[in-house]
């Protein structure tokens, strides 16, 4: 067990806060990098793929807005649980534990496809992998903060809703 003296607790909180904001910075850098990749010609974008790309982009924006609206006052870019937040299990959180991350992935999938660039594709893969790691880090803190989180984690998918896993 770790040291639970007030100083150790404060140090741990400061360390977690620094890591959390570092994670936010890396995520932002990956998103910006994808958006700044010039449109290339690594692949063609047939009309059906262009339509899927546009649909993913708008669905991602919609999911982000819905998740933020349901989350309410406690929403923050930081992956640390906010003191103003509560565990949400309704709205998109009924089917997905991280709907904001899923929304970002959908939005950036559309952006990556539109870029028609292998660099954008590589950055997108890095972003998705990074969000998986970030979600795991965040979930450690969520389990510490919310007594019911572990049960929620067992019954609700992380990023992609799966049949039969929705919270009842």
Beta strands, then each sheet from edge to edge (+ up, - down):
end
